[in-house]
Amino acid sequence: MSYEQVASISQVVALIFFIVLFAAVVLYAFWPGNKKRFERAARMPLEKDPENDEKDG
C-alpha cells in the first residue's frame, strides 16, 4: 500500500466518523425526551440565582 492509498482511506474513514458523530449530536438535540431539559436550560439565565440572594442578604 502506498502513502496516497493510506491517506485517502483515512480521509474517508474520518469523514464517515464525523458524519456519524454529527448525526448522533443532532439526534440527541432533537430527541423528544430531551425537550424539557433544554427548555429548563434555556430559562436558567433568566431566573434568579438563589446563591447570590443568600450572599446579598
N, CA, C, O and CB atoms as a CASP TS submission, in Angstrom:
PFRMAT TS
TARGET T0000
AUTHOR 0000-0000-0000
METHOD Language model
MODEL 1
PARENT N/A
ATOM      1  N   MET     1       0.843  -1.189   0.000  1.00  0.00           N
ATOM      2  CA  MET     1       0.000   0.000   0.000  1.00  0.00           C
ATOM      3  C   MET     1       0.878   1.238   0.000  1.00  0.00           C
ATOM      4  O   MET     1       1.854   1.329   0.745  1.00  0.00           O
ATOM      5  CB  MET     1      -0.954   0.006   1.217  1.00  0.00           C
ATOM      6  N   SER     2       0.519   2.176  -0.837  1.00  0.00           N
ATOM      7  CA  SER     2       1.295   3.407  -0.890  1.00  0.00           C
ATOM      8  C   SER     2       0.740   4.429   0.090  1.00  0.00           C
ATOM      9  O   SER     2      -0.350   4.269   0.640  1.00  0.00           O
ATOM     10  CB  SER     2       1.300   3.979  -2.311  1.00  0.00           C
ATOM     11  N   TYR     3       1.508   5.465   0.287  1.00  0.00           N
ATOM     12  CA  TYR     3       1.093   6.528   1.208  1.00  0.00           C
ATOM     13  C   TYR     3      -0.217   7.173   0.746  1.00  0.00           C
ATOM     14  O   TYR     3      -1.077   7.492   1.566  1.00  0.00           O
ATOM     15  CB  TYR     3       2.199   7.598   1.326  1.00  0.00           C
ATOM     16  N   GLU     4      -0.364   7.362  -0.554  1.00  0.00           N
ATOM     17  CA  GLU     4      -1.569   8.002  -1.090  1.00  0.00           C
ATOM     18  C   GLU     4      -2.811   7.167  -0.803  1.00  0.00           C
ATOM     19  O   GLU     4      -3.867   7.718  -0.491  1.00  0.00           O
ATOM     20  CB  GLU     4      -1.428   8.227  -2.598  1.00  0.00           C
ATOM     21  N   GLN     5      -2.699   5.865  -0.902  1.00  0.00           N
ATOM     22  CA  GLN     5      -3.833   4.988  -0.623  1.00  0.00           C
ATOM     23  C   GLN     5      -4.209   5.037   0.859  1.00  0.00           C
ATOM     24  O   GLN     5      -5.387   5.117   1.207  1.00  0.00           O
ATOM     25  CB  GLN     5      -3.509   3.546  -1.041  1.00  0.00           C
ATOM     26  N   VAL     6      -3.206   4.989   1.715  1.00  0.00           N
ATOM     27  CA  VAL     6      -3.462   5.054   3.151  1.00  0.00           C
ATOM     28  C   VAL     6      -4.075   6.398   3.521  1.00  0.00           C
ATOM     29  O   VAL     6      -5.005   6.459   4.325  1.00  0.00           O
ATOM     30  CB  VAL     6      -2.165   4.821   3.944  1.00  0.00           C
ATOM     31  N   ALA     7      -3.555   7.472   2.939  1.00  0.00           N
ATOM     32  CA  ALA     7      -4.072   8.800   3.226  1.00  0.00           C
ATOM     33  C   ALA     7      -5.523   8.947   2.756  1.00  0.00           C
ATOM     34  O   ALA     7      -6.341   9.531   3.467  1.00  0.00           O
ATOM     35  CB  ALA     7      -3.194   9.860   2.565  1.00  0.00           C
ATOM     36  N   SER     8      -5.844   8.438   1.597  1.00  0.00           N
ATOM     37  CA  SER     8      -7.215   8.567   1.094  1.00  0.00           C
ATOM     38  C   SER     8      -8.181   7.707   1.904  1.00  0.00           C
ATOM     39  O   SER     8      -9.309   8.127   2.164  1.00  0.00           O
ATOM     40  CB  SER     8      -7.280   8.174  -0.389  1.00  0.00           C
ATOM     41  N   ILE     9      -7.755   6.515   2.304  1.00  0.00           N
ATOM     42  CA  ILE     9      -8.614   5.659   3.128  1.00  0.00           C
ATOM     43  C   ILE     9      -8.864   6.309   4.479  1.00  0.00           C
ATOM     44  O   ILE     9      -9.993   6.304   4.970  1.00  0.00           O
ATOM     45  CB  ILE     9      -7.981   4.267   3.316  1.00  0.00           C
ATOM     46  N   SER    10      -7.824   6.867   5.082  1.00  0.00           N
ATOM     47  CA  SER    10      -8.003   7.506   6.390  1.00  0.00           C
ATOM     48  C   SER    10      -8.893   8.743   6.283  1.00  0.00           C
ATOM     49  O   SER    10      -9.645   9.038   7.211  1.00  0.00           O
ATOM     50  CB  SER    10      -6.643   7.890   6.988  1.00  0.00           C
ATOM     51  N   GLN    11      -8.822   9.463   5.175  1.00  0.00           N
ATOM     52  CA  GLN    11      -9.708  10.613   4.983  1.00  0.00           C
ATOM     53  C   GLN    11     -11.162  10.178   4.876  1.00  0.00           C
ATOM     54  O   GLN    11     -12.044  10.820   5.445  1.00  0.00           O
ATOM     55  CB  GLN    11      -9.304  11.393   3.734  1.00  0.00           C
ATOM     56  N   VAL    12     -11.416   9.110   4.163  1.00  0.00           N
ATOM     57  CA  VAL    12     -12.777   8.597   4.014  1.00  0.00           C
ATOM     58  C   VAL    12     -13.309   8.104   5.356  1.00  0.00           C
ATOM     59  O   VAL    12     -14.457   8.377   5.708  1.00  0.00           O
ATOM     60  CB  VAL    12     -12.820   7.463   2.972  1.00  0.00           C
ATOM     61  N   VAL    13     -12.478   7.377   6.105  1.00  0.00           N
ATOM     62  CA  VAL    13     -12.892   6.867   7.414  1.00  0.00           C
ATOM     63  C   VAL    13     -13.176   8.033   8.360  1.00  0.00           C
ATOM     64  O   VAL    13     -14.166   8.000   9.090  1.00  0.00           O
ATOM     65  CB  VAL    13     -11.803   5.936   8.011  1.00  0.00           C
ATOM     66  N   ALA    14     -12.331   9.055   8.362  1.00  0.00           N
ATOM     67  CA  ALA    14     -12.547  10.211   9.222  1.00  0.00           C
ATOM     68  C   ALA    14     -13.825  10.949   8.827  1.00  0.00           C
ATOM     69  O   ALA    14     -14.569  11.398   9.699  1.00  0.00           O
ATOM     70  CB  ALA    14     -11.343  11.157   9.156  1.00  0.00           C
ATOM     71  N   LEU    15     -14.087  11.081   7.536  1.00  0.00           N
ATOM     72  CA  LEU    15     -15.309  11.743   7.077  1.00  0.00           C
ATOM     73  C   LEU    15     -16.546  10.978   7.532  1.00  0.00           C
ATOM     74  O   LEU    15     -17.509  11.583   8.003  1.00  0.00           O
ATOM     75  CB  LEU    15     -15.305  11.879   5.549  1.00  0.00           C
ATOM     76  N   ILE    16     -16.527   9.673   7.397  1.00  0.00           N
ATOM     77  CA  ILE    16     -17.662   8.852   7.837  1.00  0.00           C
ATOM     78  C   ILE    16     -17.847   8.968   9.346  1.00  0.00           C
ATOM     79  O   ILE    16     -18.974   9.072   9.831  1.00  0.00           O
ATOM     80  CB  ILE    16     -17.455   7.373   7.437  1.00  0.00           C
ATOM     81  N   PHE    17     -16.732   8.949  10.092  1.00  0.00           N
ATOM     82  CA  PHE    17     -16.795   9.086  11.539  1.00  0.00           C
ATOM     83  C   PHE    17     -17.434  10.414  11.941  1.00  0.00           C
ATOM     84  O   PHE    17     -18.301  10.437  12.814  1.00  0.00           O
ATOM     85  CB  PHE    17     -15.396   8.969  12.142  1.00  0.00           C
ATOM     86  N   PHE    18     -17.027  11.504  11.328  1.00  0.00           N
ATOM     87  CA  PHE    18     -17.577  12.806  11.687  1.00  0.00           C
ATOM     88  C   PHE    18     -19.022  12.969  11.251  1.00  0.00           C
ATOM     89  O   PHE    18     -19.786  13.665  11.921  1.00  0.00           O
ATOM     90  CB  PHE    18     -16.744  13.899  11.082  1.00  0.00           C
ATOM     91  N   ILE    19     -19.413  12.354  10.159  1.00  0.00           N
ATOM     92  CA  ILE    19     -20.822  12.386   9.743  1.00  0.00           C
ATOM     93  C   ILE    19     -21.677  11.636  10.756  1.00  0.00           C
ATOM     94  O   ILE    19     -22.749  12.110  11.131  1.00  0.00           O
ATOM     95  CB  ILE    19     -20.996  11.770   8.327  1.00  0.00           C
ATOM     96  N   VAL    20     -21.216  10.476  11.200  1.00  0.00           N
ATOM     97  CA  VAL    20     -21.949   9.699  12.203  1.00  0.00           C
ATOM     98  C   VAL    20     -22.015  10.469  13.519  1.00  0.00           C
ATOM     99  O   VAL    20     -23.062  10.504  14.166  1.00  0.00           O
ATOM    100  CB  VAL    20     -21.284   8.318  12.420  1.00  0.00           C
ATOM    101  N   LEU    21     -20.906  11.083  13.914  1.00  0.00           N
ATOM    102  CA  LEU    21     -20.884  11.880  15.142  1.00  0.00           C
ATOM    103  C   LEU    21     -21.848  13.061  15.054  1.00  0.00           C
ATOM    104  O   LEU    21     -22.573  13.336  16.010  1.00  0.00           O
ATOM    105  CB  LEU    21     -19.464  12.383  15.424  1.00  0.00           C
ATOM    106  N   PHE    22     -21.866  13.755  13.928  1.00  0.00           N
ATOM    107  CA  PHE    22     -22.773  14.877  13.733  1.00  0.00           C
ATOM    108  C   PHE    22     -24.226  14.413  13.792  1.00  0.00           C
ATOM    109  O   PHE    22     -25.066  15.070  14.407  1.00  0.00           O
ATOM    110  CB  PHE    22     -22.488  15.569  12.395  1.00  0.00           C
ATOM    111  N   ALA    23     -24.520  13.292  13.159  1.00  0.00           N
ATOM    112  CA  ALA    23     -25.888  12.760  13.175  1.00  0.00           C
ATOM    113  C   ALA    23     -26.305  12.394  14.593  1.00  0.00           C
ATOM    114  O   ALA    23     -27.455  12.610  14.974  1.00  0.00           O
ATOM    115  CB  ALA    23     -26.003  11.529  12.254  1.00  0.00           C
ATOM    116  N   ALA    24     -25.386  11.843  15.377  1.00  0.00           N
ATOM    117  CA  ALA    24     -25.704  11.491  16.757  1.00  0.00           C
ATOM    118  C   ALA    24     -25.996  12.744  17.593  1.00  0.00           C
ATOM    119  O   ALA    24     -26.912  12.734  18.415  1.00  0.00           O
ATOM    120  CB  ALA    24     -24.548  10.693  17.381  1.00  0.00           C
ATOM    121  N   VAL    25     -25.243  13.797  17.395  1.00  0.00           N
ATOM    122  CA  VAL    25     -25.478  15.037  18.133  1.00  0.00           C
ATOM    123  C   VAL    25     -26.815  15.653  17.734  1.00  0.00           C
ATOM    124  O   VAL    25     -27.553  16.133  18.594  1.00  0.00           O
ATOM    125  CB  VAL    25     -24.336  16.038  17.885  1.00  0.00           C
ATOM    126  N   VAL    26     -27.130  15.645  16.462  1.00  0.00           N
ATOM    127  CA  VAL    26     -28.409  16.196  16.001  1.00  0.00           C
ATOM    128  C   VAL    26     -29.572  15.360  16.543  1.00  0.00           C
ATOM    129  O   VAL    26     -30.580  15.915  16.981  1.00  0.00           O
ATOM    130  CB  VAL    26     -28.456  16.244  14.449  1.00  0.00           C
ATOM    131  N   LEU    27     -29.440  14.057  16.517  1.00  0.00           N
ATOM    132  CA  LEU    27     -30.498  13.207  17.072  1.00  0.00           C
ATOM    133  C   LEU    27     -30.682  13.461  18.563  1.00  0.00           C
ATOM    134  O   LEU    27     -31.813  13.511  19.046  1.00  0.00           O
ATOM    135  CB  LEU    27     -30.179  11.727  16.828  1.00  0.00           C
ATOM    136  N   TYR    28     -29.596  13.621  19.287  1.00  0.00           N
ATOM    137  CA  TYR    28     -29.687  13.904  20.723  1.00  0.00           C
ATOM    138  C   TYR    28     -30.386  15.247  20.963  1.00  0.00           C
ATOM    139  O   TYR    28     -31.220  15.366  21.860  1.00  0.00           O
ATOM    140  CB  TYR    28     -28.277  13.910  21.364  1.00  0.00           C
ATOM    141  N   ALA    29     -30.043  16.248  20.161  1.00  0.00           N
ATOM    142  CA  ALA    29     -30.613  17.578  20.358  1.00  0.00           C
ATOM    143  C   ALA    29     -32.107  17.614  20.048  1.00  0.00           C
ATOM    144  O   ALA    29     -32.848  18.354  20.695  1.00  0.00           O
ATOM    145  CB  ALA    29     -29.885  18.588  19.493  1.00  0.00           C
ATOM    146  N   PHE    30     -32.556  16.840  19.084  1.00  0.00           N
ATOM    147  CA  PHE    30     -33.953  16.882  18.681  1.00  0.00           C
ATOM    148  C   PHE    30     -34.777  15.719  19.223  1.00  0.00           C
ATOM    149  O   PHE    30     -35.942  15.576  18.854  1.00  0.00           O
ATOM    150  CB  PHE    30     -34.043  16.901  17.192  1.00  0.00           C
ATOM    151  N   TRP    31     -34.206  14.888  20.084  1.00  0.00           N
ATOM    152  CA  TRP    31     -34.937  13.767  20.668  1.00  0.00           C
ATOM    153  C   TRP    31     -36.040  14.311  21.567  1.00  0.00           C
ATOM    154  O   TRP    31     -35.763  15.165  22.409  1.00  0.00           O
ATOM    155  CB  TRP    31     -33.983  12.829  21.467  1.00  0.00           C
ATOM    156  N   PRO    32     -37.274  13.852  21.420  1.00  0.00           N
ATOM    157  CA  PRO    32     -38.391  14.412  22.190  1.00  0.00           C
ATOM    158  C   PRO    32     -38.204  14.330  23.703  1.00  0.00           C
ATOM    159  O   PRO    32     -38.700  15.197  24.423  1.00  0.00           O
ATOM    160  CB  PRO    32     -39.658  13.704  21.818  1.00  0.00           C
ATOM    161  N   GLY    33     -37.524  13.343  24.192  1.00  0.00           N
ATOM    162  CA  GLY    33     -37.327  13.201  25.631  1.00  0.00           C
ATOM    163  C   GLY    33     -36.430  14.271  26.239  1.00  0.00           C
ATOM    164  O   GLY    33     -36.449  14.472  27.453  1.00  0.00           O
ATOM    165  N   ASN    34     -35.653  14.953  25.423  1.00  0.00           N
ATOM    166  CA  ASN    34     -34.732  15.977  25.922  1.00  0.00           C
ATOM    167  C   ASN    34     -35.341  17.372  25.909  1.00  0.00           C
ATOM    168  O   ASN    34     -34.677  18.333  26.298  1.00  0.00           O
ATOM    169  CB  ASN    34     -33.466  15.975  25.101  1.00  0.00           C
ATOM    170  N   LYS    35     -36.576  17.502  25.475  1.00  0.00           N
ATOM    171  CA  LYS    35     -37.186  18.817  25.318  1.00  0.00           C
ATOM    172  C   LYS    35     -37.249  19.577  26.641  1.00  0.00           C
ATOM    173  O   LYS    35     -36.889  20.753  26.697  1.00  0.00           O
ATOM    174  CB  LYS    35     -38.582  18.677  24.734  1.00  0.00           C
ATOM    175  N   LYS    36     -37.703  18.919  27.703  1.00  0.00           N
ATOM    176  CA  LYS    36     -37.818  19.601  28.990  1.00  0.00           C
ATOM    177  C   LYS    36     -36.458  20.038  29.511  1.00  0.00           C
ATOM    178  O   LYS    36     -36.326  21.129  30.066  1.00  0.00           O
ATOM    179  CB  LYS    36     -38.498  18.698  30.010  1.00  0.00           C
ATOM    180  N   ARG    37     -35.459  19.203  29.339  1.00  0.00           N
ATOM    181  CA  ARG    37     -34.111  19.538  29.802  1.00  0.00           C
ATOM    182  C   ARG    37     -33.590  20.790  29.086  1.00  0.00           C
ATOM    183  O   ARG    37     -33.014  21.671  29.725  1.00  0.00           O
ATOM    184  CB  ARG    37     -33.150  18.349  29.571  1.00  0.00           C
ATOM    185  N   PHE    38     -33.786  20.873  27.780  1.00  0.00           N
ATOM    186  CA  PHE    38     -33.304  22.023  27.019  1.00  0.00           C
ATOM    187  C   PHE    38     -34.126  23.274  27.318  1.00  0.00           C
ATOM    188  O   PHE    38     -33.580  24.377  27.353  1.00  0.00           O
ATOM    189  CB  PHE    38     -33.341  21.720  25.523  1.00  0.00           C
ATOM    190  N   GLU    39     -35.430  23.115  27.534  1.00  0.00           N
ATOM    191  CA  GLU    39     -36.245  24.273  27.900  1.00  0.00           C
ATOM    192  C   GLU    39     -35.834  24.821  29.259  1.00  0.00           C
ATOM    193  O   GLU    39     -35.781  26.036  29.450  1.00  0.00           O
ATOM    194  CB  GLU    39     -37.729  23.901  27.910  1.00  0.00           C
ATOM    195  N   ARG    40     -35.544  23.935  30.199  1.00  0.00           N
ATOM    196  CA  ARG    40     -35.091  24.356  31.529  1.00  0.00           C
ATOM    197  C   ARG    40     -33.731  25.069  31.422  1.00  0.00           C
ATOM    198  O   ARG    40     -33.506  26.081  32.087  1.00  0.00           O
ATOM    199  CB  ARG    40     -34.989  23.128  32.487  1.00  0.00           C
ATOM    200  N   ALA    41     -32.845  24.549  30.599  1.00  0.00           N
ATOM    201  CA  ALA    41     -31.533  25.166  30.411  1.00  0.00           C
ATOM    202  C   ALA    41     -31.652  26.528  29.732  1.00  0.00           C
ATOM    203  O   ALA    41     -30.860  27.429  30.009  1.00  0.00           O
ATOM    204  CB  ALA    41     -30.628  24.247  29.588  1.00  0.00           C
ATOM    205  N   ALA    42     -32.627  26.684  28.854  1.00  0.00           N
ATOM    206  CA  ALA    42     -32.817  27.964  28.174  1.00  0.00           C
ATOM    207  C   ALA    42     -33.343  29.034  29.120  1.00  0.00           C
ATOM    208  O   ALA    42     -33.071  30.219  28.928  1.00  0.00           O
ATOM    209  CB  ALA    42     -33.769  27.799  27.002  1.00  0.00           C
ATOM    210  N   ARG    43     -34.104  28.623  30.149  1.00  0.00           N
ATOM    211  CA  ARG    43     -34.643  29.594  31.107  1.00  0.00           C
ATOM    212  C   ARG    43     -33.678  29.930  32.236  1.00  0.00           C
ATOM    213  O   ARG    43     -33.889  30.913  32.946  1.00  0.00           O
ATOM    214  CB  ARG    43     -35.921  29.072  31.692  1.00  0.00           C
ATOM    215  N   MET    44     -32.639  29.150  32.416  1.00  0.00           N
ATOM    216  CA  MET    44     -31.730  29.339  33.543  1.00  0.00           C
ATOM    217  C   MET    44     -31.133  30.743  33.625  1.00  0.00           C
ATOM    218  O   MET    44     -31.082  31.292  34.726  1.00  0.00           O
ATOM    219  CB  MET    44     -30.622  28.338  33.461  1.00  0.00           C
ATOM    220  N   PRO    45     -30.681  31.358  32.535  1.00  0.00           N
ATOM    221  CA  PRO    45     -30.101  32.700  32.655  1.00  0.00           C
ATOM    222  C   PRO    45     -31.120  33.764  33.079  1.00  0.00           C
ATOM    223  O   PRO    45     -30.736  34.817  33.589  1.00  0.00           O
ATOM    224  CB  PRO    45     -29.478  33.100  31.339  1.00  0.00           C
ATOM    225  N   LEU    46     -32.399  33.500  32.873  1.00  0.00           N
ATOM    226  CA  LEU    46     -33.421  34.481  33.174  1.00  0.00           C
ATOM    227  C   LEU    46     -33.935  34.386  34.607  1.00  0.00           C
ATOM    228  O   LEU    46     -34.594  35.305  35.094  1.00  0.00           O
ATOM    229  CB  LEU    46     -34.559  34.327  32.220  1.00  0.00           C
ATOM    230  N   GLU    47     -33.640  33.291  35.274  1.00  0.00           N
ATOM    231  CA  GLU    47     -34.124  33.094  36.636  1.00  0.00           C
ATOM    232  C   GLU    47     -33.114  33.637  37.640  1.00  0.00           C
ATOM    233  O   GLU    47     -31.924  33.750  37.347  1.00  0.00           O
ATOM    234  CB  GLU    47     -34.400  31.603  36.904  1.00  0.00           C
ATOM    235  N   LYS    48     -33.606  33.969  38.822  1.00  0.00           N
ATOM    236  CA  LYS    48     -32.721  34.443  39.871  1.00  0.00           C
ATOM    237  C   LYS    48     -31.882  33.292  40.385  1.00  0.00           C
ATOM    238  O   LYS    48     -32.321  32.142  40.408  1.00  0.00           O
ATOM    239  CB  LYS    48     -33.516  35.087  41.015  1.00  0.00           C
ATOM    240  N   ASP    49     -30.659  33.623  40.798  1.00  0.00           N
ATOM    241  CA  ASP    49     -29.760  32.623  41.354  1.00  0.00           C
ATOM    242  C   ASP    49     -29.908  32.627  42.866  1.00  0.00           C
ATOM    243  O   ASP    49     -29.603  33.636  43.503  1.00  0.00           O
ATOM    244  CB  ASP    49     -28.286  32.894  40.936  1.00  0.00           C
ATOM    245  N   PRO    50     -30.366  31.531  43.462  1.00  0.00           N
ATOM    246  CA  PRO    50     -30.571  31.517  44.916  1.00  0.00           C
ATOM    247  C   PRO    50     -29.276  31.701  45.708  1.00  0.00           C
ATOM    248  O   PRO    50     -29.325  32.197  46.834  1.00  0.00           O
ATOM    249  CB  PRO    50     -31.226  30.219  45.326  1.00  0.00           C
ATOM    250  N   GLU    51     -28.140  31.324  45.168  1.00  0.00           N
ATOM    251  CA  GLU    51     -26.874  31.503  45.869  1.00  0.00           C
ATOM    252  C   GLU    51     -26.558  32.982  46.033  1.00  0.00           C
ATOM    253  O   GLU    51     -26.103  33.400  47.098  1.00  0.00           O
ATOM    254  CB  GLU    51     -25.738  30.796  45.121  1.00  0.00           C
ATOM    255  N   ASN    52     -26.790  33.778  45.001  1.00  0.00           N
ATOM    256  CA  ASN    52     -26.493  35.204  45.082  1.00  0.00           C
ATOM    257  C   ASN    52     -27.435  35.900  46.052  1.00  0.00           C
ATOM    258  O   ASN    52     -27.029  36.862  46.703  1.00  0.00           O
ATOM    259  CB  ASN    52     -26.588  35.849  43.700  1.00  0.00           C
ATOM    260  N   ASP    53     -28.684  35.444  46.172  1.00  0.00           N
ATOM    261  CA  ASP    53     -29.622  36.036  47.117  1.00  0.00           C
ATOM    262  C   ASP    53     -29.175  35.812  48.547  1.00  0.00           C
ATOM    263  O   ASP    53     -29.340  36.692  49.392  1.00  0.00           O
ATOM    264  CB  ASP    53     -31.014  35.466  46.913  1.00  0.00           C
ATOM    265  N   GLU    54     -28.614  34.654  48.830  1.00  0.00           N
ATOM    266  CA  GLU    54     -28.144  34.362  50.189  1.00  0.00           C
ATOM    267  C   GLU    54     -26.934  35.196  50.552  1.00  0.00           C
ATOM    268  O   GLU    54     -26.800  35.618  51.701  1.00  0.00           O
ATOM    269  CB  GLU    54     -27.809  32.886  50.329  1.00  0.00           C
ATOM    270  N   LYS    55     -26.048  35.443  49.598  1.00  0.00           N
ATOM    271  CA  LYS    55     -24.834  36.225  49.869  1.00  0.00           C
ATOM    272  C   LYS    55     -25.168  37.699  50.047  1.00  0.00           C
ATOM    273  O   LYS    55     -24.523  38.386  50.840  1.00  0.00           O
ATOM    274  CB  LYS    55     -23.812  36.051  48.733  1.00  0.00           C
ATOM    275  N   ASP    56     -26.173  38.198  49.315  1.00  0.00           N
ATOM    276  CA  ASP    56     -26.534  39.611  49.390  1.00  0.00           C
ATOM    277  C   ASP    56     -27.283  39.928  50.679  1.00  0.00           C
ATOM    278  O   ASP    56     -27.160  41.033  51.207  1.00  0.00           O
ATOM    279  CB  ASP    56     -27.382  40.004  48.185  1.00  0.00           C
ATOM    280  N   GLY    57     -28.046  38.987  51.185  1.00  0.00           N
ATOM    281  CA  GLY    57     -28.989  39.215  52.259  1.00  0.00           C
ATOM    282  C   GLY    57     -28.403  39.241  53.596  1.00  0.00           C
ATOM    283  O   GLY    57     -29.119  39.428  54.580  1.00  0.00           O
TER
END
